[in-house]
Each structure stands twice: as C-alpha cells, then as structure tokens.
Amino acid sequence: MDSAPSLRLRDVSRTYGRGDHEVRALDHVTLDCEAHTWTAVMGPSGSGKSTLLHCAAGLEQVTSGDVWLGHHQVSAASEQQLTQLRRRHIGFVFQSFNLMSALTAEQNVALPLRLAGQRVPHQRVREVLASVGLGQRGRHRPRELSGGQQQRVAIARAIVTRPDILFADEPTGALDTGSARTVLAMLRGLVDAQGQSVVMVTHDPTAAAYADRVVFLADGRVADWMVRPSAAAIAARLTELEG
Ligand SMILES: Nc1ncnc2c1ncn2[C@@H]1O[C@H](COP(=O)(O)OP(=O)(O)OP(=O)(O)O)[C@@H](O)[C@H]1O
C-alpha cells in the first residue's frame, strides 16, 4: 500500500453570496488525508464541515484553491470529468441512507456498476454485502431492514466500485447507539483490512473516536487536529471550540 495522501486540499476557500451577504464557509483550508486512513471532521454547527466534504467530493465548486484526489484535480474538473470521478473514484454515504425502496439490497449495491455501464459481477455484489455483514440479506428490500442494516447496504453500494476514498456525512446520525456502533466497527474494518480511505463528518465524539485522526474546523478554518484521541478528549476540545 502506498502512503501518498489520497486527498489534498490546498488553500481552499468557499464563499456563498456576495457583498454584505457573503458567507465564507471555508477560509483557506489546507489539509492532507492519508490513503488507507480514516479522518473525522468535527466542529461547531456552521463551521464548514459539510462544505468541506462537498468540495472534496466534487459535489460543490471551490471559490479558490485546489482539491486533489490522488492525481485527479477535482477543483479543475469539468462536469463530465466529475461524473467519471464520482463513478470510479469516490464513494459517498449520507445520513439518510438514500436507498432505492423498490430495489433489493443486491440491486441497490449493483446500481453504481449499472450506472457506469459496467457488467454487474454478482459475485462481487455478494462479496461486498458479505463484507458489511449482510450476506444473508441480499434479497431484502430497504423496508425489511433495520436502519443500521440499511446504512450498511448504503456503504456496500458506495464501495462496490472500489473507490479511492469514501466520504461519509453523518453516517450514524439517524441510528440508535447499537446500530451506530456496528456501522462504525464495520467502517473501521474496511480501513484496517481493505485499506479503504474514509473522510467522515460527524457531531458525535464517540463516532469520531473510531477514526485515525480528528480534524476540527471553526469558522471555516482548521482549528486543530488530534491523532487517535479518546471520545472524552474530542468532546472536551469541541466544547472549547463552541465556547
Ligand atoms: N448554499 C448555501 N448558501 C449560503 N450559505 C451557505 C450555504 N451552504 C452553507 N452555507 C453557510 O456556510 C457555513 C458553513 O456551512 P456548513 O453546512 O458547511 O457547516 P457545518 O459545519 O456542516 O454545519 P452543521 O454542523 O450545522 O451541519 C454556514 O454559515 C452556512 O450557513
């Protein structure tokens, strides 16, 4: 495994609105996320976490600065290139799962391959579902699965294309404590066993404590970072930043 950063943000700013109404959601952010590691992004409400994730994933344009995913310059990509990047190199998981209710778990997981016009290797789909602990649930539709199971299907769908990086926006925000723990332990397993790179936004110090590193934003800037901190240390730092 190489150790080159899978994600690099260089002097990234993102503003919304103009003049008196201008909001600087990201303010000259420079950040490296190493390949095969898990970075959690935390910070007070409005500190720019979602904006950072969206800019990094090419879902939103930066106002200035550069975003690199491996050797792909996300910040300079055309719409067509971004579509290819998102299909081949990026996985995204949302708080609300966003599964297709009419499709089975297997069909949901196969969807990104179909959208990319690829043949769907059923063995691969089953393997990925098994890797998230749902090998026996492939024929179930989302309404027949618990919230935690649905989120694991969503993660399987996000990694079926073997993305260079998996972005997760509050992946446990809608889950009870037990399901959240299962999902987080599974993500940890993906990083440790398969070398998956993960960048996750969360409000929850317990969730962030599963990551290798926690980056704290405040007012659109990187205010601090910690390596393998405890949930208590994260909560304490967050309280200071909110104060
Ligand atoms: N589309 C938009 N138009 C105008 N302002 C926006 C837009 N999106 C975000 N903002 C502003 O940018 C700033 C950062 O927002 P962002 O959603 O990235 O913060 P956050 O840290 O994810 O917040 P939260 O924890 O509440 O989800 C906020 O002041 C927000 O109001």
The ligand as an ORCA input file, in Angstrom:
! r2SCAN-3c Opt
* xyz 0 1
  N     -25.928     27.032     -0.085
  C     -25.578     27.905      0.842
  N     -25.880     29.212      0.719
  C     -25.495     30.118      1.647
  N     -24.814     29.822      2.768
  C     -24.489     28.530      2.950
  C     -24.852     27.504      2.015
  N     -24.390     26.315      2.472
  C     -23.776     26.575      3.640
  N     -23.823     27.905      3.928
  C     -23.239     28.574      5.094
  O     -21.882     28.186      5.167
  C     -21.473     27.986      6.506
  C     -20.933     26.560      6.673
  O     -21.991     25.649      6.458
  P     -21.820     24.055      6.587
  O     -23.142     23.446      6.279
  O     -20.650     23.627      5.785
  O     -21.477     23.899      8.144
  P     -21.481     22.591      9.051
  O     -20.285     22.687      9.920
  O     -21.627     21.375      8.191
  O     -22.792     22.826      9.910
  P     -23.760     21.787     10.662
  O     -22.910     21.114     11.707
  O     -24.806     22.660     11.282
  O     -24.299     20.835      9.630
  C     -22.707     28.267      7.366
  O     -22.631     29.596      7.833
  C     -23.850     28.095      6.402
  O     -24.958     28.891      6.776
*
